[in-house]
Amino acid sequence: MQTDSSTAKPPVERFEAIVVGGGMVGTALCALLAQAGMKVALVEARPAPLGLDKATGPLPAPRVSALTPVSQRLLAHVGAWPAMQATRVTPYRSMQVWDAEGSGAIAFSADEAGVAVLGHIVENTVTLAALNRQVLDHPNVTTFFGASPQALQRDNGRTANGNRASGDWLILDDGRQLHAPLIVAADGAHSVLREMAGIEVASDDMQQHAVVTTVQCTKPHGGTARQAFIDGRPLAFLPLTVEGNEHYCSIVWSTTPEHADELSALSRDALGEALGDAFGHRLGGVTACDKAHRFPLVQRHARHYVQPHFALVGDAAHSIHPLAGQGVNLGLMDAAVLAEEVVHAWQRGAPWGELSTLRRYERRRRFDNSAMLGLMKGFKVLFGSHDPALTMMRNLGMSGMNQLVPLKRVLMRQATGERGRLPLTCR
Ligand SMILES: Cc1cc2nc3c(=O)[nH]c(=O)nc-3n(C[C@H](O)[C@H](O)[C@H](O)COP(=O)(O)OP(=O)(O)OC[C@H]3O[C@@H](n4cnc5c(N)ncnc54)[C@H](O)[C@@H]3O)c2cc1C
């Protein structure tokens, strides 16, 4: 394709990489590439960036994530962590998981794992606003808020070695034309850009909806993340500390669509009561409950993460059941590994959008993401079963594992994100 400067079309704006989707993953990727020296465009559909001044209210926002220590290191590397810490993060030093149907229970602690914390519960708005601060005024970043891709135009020219020529064009919905040797889709589970690239997705409807809200309990959470499996439906009470008050918890109850309908129809007081009852009042009574939000749970995995000059990251590449709180942690690792491979090629003067570079990213991330998706599917089958043999197995399994310190250490390393070959920015 030739760019045409003789017509009224706006001039082509050229970058070294274009990231579409300014969620947590896309913004982290943009920060990593820009801080390494690359000239990056960030395209985001929301009309304006979220600032730290608007990231928190007196009550915690409904969407939170359990961030692993490895994700924390990445966020610290890009400079976002100090602002997050100064705004609102809740460390958790222990985790309790139990089977409400039987006697199985397992507990993890930071002391046993030899780490300071097992992770932090953070409002997504806090993480995003802190990441935004790293990219908004960065001289290497041009942002396009309130913009979406209208078309992805591929360059069909070939270089002598058979690789496609210099890059592709992204046409925005307002007609602006952007060009780069690498275009990255970070536009979430329903990625429009993935569809434009013709990448297929394997979908697995988990037949559950997540009901999400915030509660206040009579007992303090004490920095422990708790999850009960109630008839195969994981109910998590995740600790949130607001100005020293340890009585808040973020709730994620992954349940049947019918039960989610029932819960969503309850008044706030009745919902709080239902949550306290279902949780066996481990944190006493629920004294206040916010509005319920719900999310259908579908696991998705893109058949390919890369094409020449094109890559998928985060939920655009995979979306996962929230029971182990891994979604954005996996996405941040995608961003870190892709940035590592691309920046390495760019610094050597090698073509960073070529398939050979991008395939290294795919190879390094696909295994970890597939393993985690498979594990969540396995948990759902194991805990959703009424088969007496499976019920006994999971009770014996959980209680047995609880006694086995070396095995627990392995599990804790998984949960804290210490898996495989970590990118340099996360070590
Ligand atoms: C109930 C629930 C609980 C969860 N808990 C956890 C947890 O504890 N820990 C964890 O790690 N993960 C958790 N997750 C998963 C986590 O929320 C997601 O993995 C994460 O938000 C994905 O980030 P992302 O940046 O890839 O995508 P998104 O957050 O979906 O961001 C995509 C961005 O792209 C933009 N966009 C979309 N379309 C376009 C377009 N056409 N043009 C331009 N921009 C576009 C959107 O506006 C958005 O800003 C949970 C998920 C759910 C549903």
The ligand as an SDF file (V2000), in Angstrom:
LIG
                    3D

 53 58  0  0  0  0  0  0  0  0999 V2000
  -14.8560  -11.2150   38.5570 C   0  0  0  0  0  0  0  0  0  0  0  0
  -13.4260  -11.1680   38.1080 C   0  0  0  0  0  0  0  0  0  0  0  0
  -12.4120  -11.1930   39.0550 C   0  0  0  0  0  0  0  0  0  0  0  0
  -11.0670  -11.1570   38.6570 C   0  0  0  0  0  0  0  0  0  0  0  0
  -10.0880  -11.2190   39.5880 N   0  0  0  0  0  0  0  0  0  0  0  0
   -8.7980  -11.2430   39.2050 C   0  0  0  0  0  0  0  0  0  0  0  0
   -7.7400  -11.3410   40.1610 C   0  0  0  0  0  0  0  0  0  0  0  0
   -7.9610  -11.4090   41.3670 O   0  0  0  0  0  0  0  0  0  0  0  0
   -6.4460  -11.3740   39.7050 N   0  0  0  0  0  0  0  0  0  0  0  0
   -6.1720  -11.3370   38.3790 C   0  0  0  0  0  0  0  0  0  0  0  0
   -4.9940  -11.4090   38.0110 O   0  0  0  0  0  0  0  0  0  0  0  0
   -7.1410  -11.2230   37.4470 N   0  0  0  0  0  0  0  0  0  0  0  0
   -8.4480  -11.1830   37.8180 C   0  0  0  0  0  0  0  0  0  0  0  0
   -9.4300  -11.0650   36.8820 N   0  0  0  0  0  0  0  0  0  0  0  0
   -9.0620  -10.9610   35.4660 C   0  0  0  0  0  0  0  0  0  0  0  0
   -8.6530   -9.5400   35.0810 C   0  0  0  0  0  0  0  0  0  0  0  0
   -9.6660   -8.6180   35.4470 O   0  0  0  0  0  0  0  0  0  0  0  0
   -8.4110   -9.4790   33.5710 C   0  0  0  0  0  0  0  0  0  0  0  0
   -7.5440  -10.5260   33.2180 O   0  0  0  0  0  0  0  0  0  0  0  0
   -7.7610   -8.1450   33.1930 C   0  0  0  0  0  0  0  0  0  0  0  0
   -8.6130   -7.0630   33.4670 O   0  0  0  0  0  0  0  0  0  0  0  0
   -7.4050   -8.1290   31.7110 C   0  0  0  0  0  0  0  0  0  0  0  0
   -6.7090   -6.9320   31.4260 O   0  0  0  0  0  0  0  0  0  0  0  0
   -6.5060   -6.4800   29.9120 P   0  0  0  0  0  0  0  0  0  0  0  0
   -5.7890   -5.1690   30.0010 O   0  0  0  0  0  0  0  0  0  0  0  0
   -5.9180   -7.5940   29.1150 O   0  0  0  0  0  0  0  0  0  0  0  0
   -7.9780   -6.2990   29.3340 O   0  0  0  0  0  0  0  0  0  0  0  0
   -9.1130   -5.2800   29.7630 P   0  0  0  0  0  0  0  0  0  0  0  0
   -9.0550   -4.9760   31.2130 O   0  0  0  0  0  0  0  0  0  0  0  0
  -10.3860   -5.8480   29.2410 O   0  0  0  0  0  0  0  0  0  0  0  0
   -8.7320   -3.9460   28.9800 O   0  0  0  0  0  0  0  0  0  0  0  0
   -8.9680   -3.8060   27.6130 C   0  0  0  0  0  0  0  0  0  0  0  0
   -8.9060   -2.3150   27.2580 C   0  0  0  0  0  0  0  0  0  0  0  0
   -9.1010   -2.1780   25.8620 O   0  0  0  0  0  0  0  0  0  0  0  0
  -10.0520   -1.1670   25.6190 C   0  0  0  0  0  0  0  0  0  0  0  0
  -10.7320   -1.4960   24.3780 N   0  0  0  0  0  0  0  0  0  0  0  0
  -11.6340   -2.4780   24.1510 C   0  0  0  0  0  0  0  0  0  0  0  0
  -12.0160   -2.4750   22.8750 N   0  0  0  0  0  0  0  0  0  0  0  0
  -11.3380   -1.4800   22.2680 C   0  0  0  0  0  0  0  0  0  0  0  0
  -11.3020   -0.9880   20.9500 C   0  0  0  0  0  0  0  0  0  0  0  0
  -12.0530   -1.5220   19.9770 N   0  0  0  0  0  0  0  0  0  0  0  0
  -10.4900    0.0520   20.6630 N   0  0  0  0  0  0  0  0  0  0  0  0
   -9.7210    0.6230   21.6430 C   0  0  0  0  0  0  0  0  0  0  0  0
   -9.7130    0.1870   22.9150 N   0  0  0  0  0  0  0  0  0  0  0  0
  -10.5080   -0.8510   23.2180 C   0  0  0  0  0  0  0  0  0  0  0  0
  -10.9700   -1.1880   26.8280 C   0  0  0  0  0  0  0  0  0  0  0  0
  -11.6390    0.0570   26.9920 O   0  0  0  0  0  0  0  0  0  0  0  0
   -9.9950   -1.4840   27.9420 C   0  0  0  0  0  0  0  0  0  0  0  0
   -9.4280   -0.3130   28.4790 O   0  0  0  0  0  0  0  0  0  0  0  0
  -10.7620  -11.1090   37.2700 C   0  0  0  0  0  0  0  0  0  0  0  0
  -11.7850  -11.0720   36.3100 C   0  0  0  0  0  0  0  0  0  0  0  0
  -13.1110  -11.1070   36.7300 C   0  0  0  0  0  0  0  0  0  0  0  0
  -14.2050  -11.0850   35.6870 C   0  0  0  0  0  0  0  0  0  0  0  0
  1  2  1  0
  2  3  1  0
  2 52  2  0
  3  4  2  0
  4  5  1  0
  4 50  1  0
  5  6  2  0
  6  7  1  0
  6 13  1  0
  7  8  2  0
  7  9  1  0
  9 10  1  0
 10 11  2  0
 10 12  1  0
 12 13  2  0
 13 14  1  0
 14 15  1  0
 14 50  1  0
 15 16  1  0
 16 17  1  0
 16 18  1  0
 18 19  1  0
 18 20  1  0
 20 21  1  0
 20 22  1  0
 22 23  1  0
 23 24  1  0
 24 25  2  0
 24 26  1  0
 24 27  1  0
 27 28  1  0
 28 29  2  0
 28 30  1  0
 28 31  1  0
 31 32  1  0
 32 33  1  0
 33 34  1  0
 33 48  1  0
 34 35  1  0
 35 36  1  0
 35 46  1  0
 36 37  1  0
 36 45  1  0
 37 38  2  0
 38 39  1  0
 39 40  1  0
 39 45  2  0
 40 41  1  0
 40 42  2  0
 42 43  1  0
 43 44  2  0
 44 45  1  0
 46 47  1  0
 46 48  1  0
 48 49  1  0
 50 51  2  0
 51 52  1  0
 52 53  1  0
M  END
$$$$
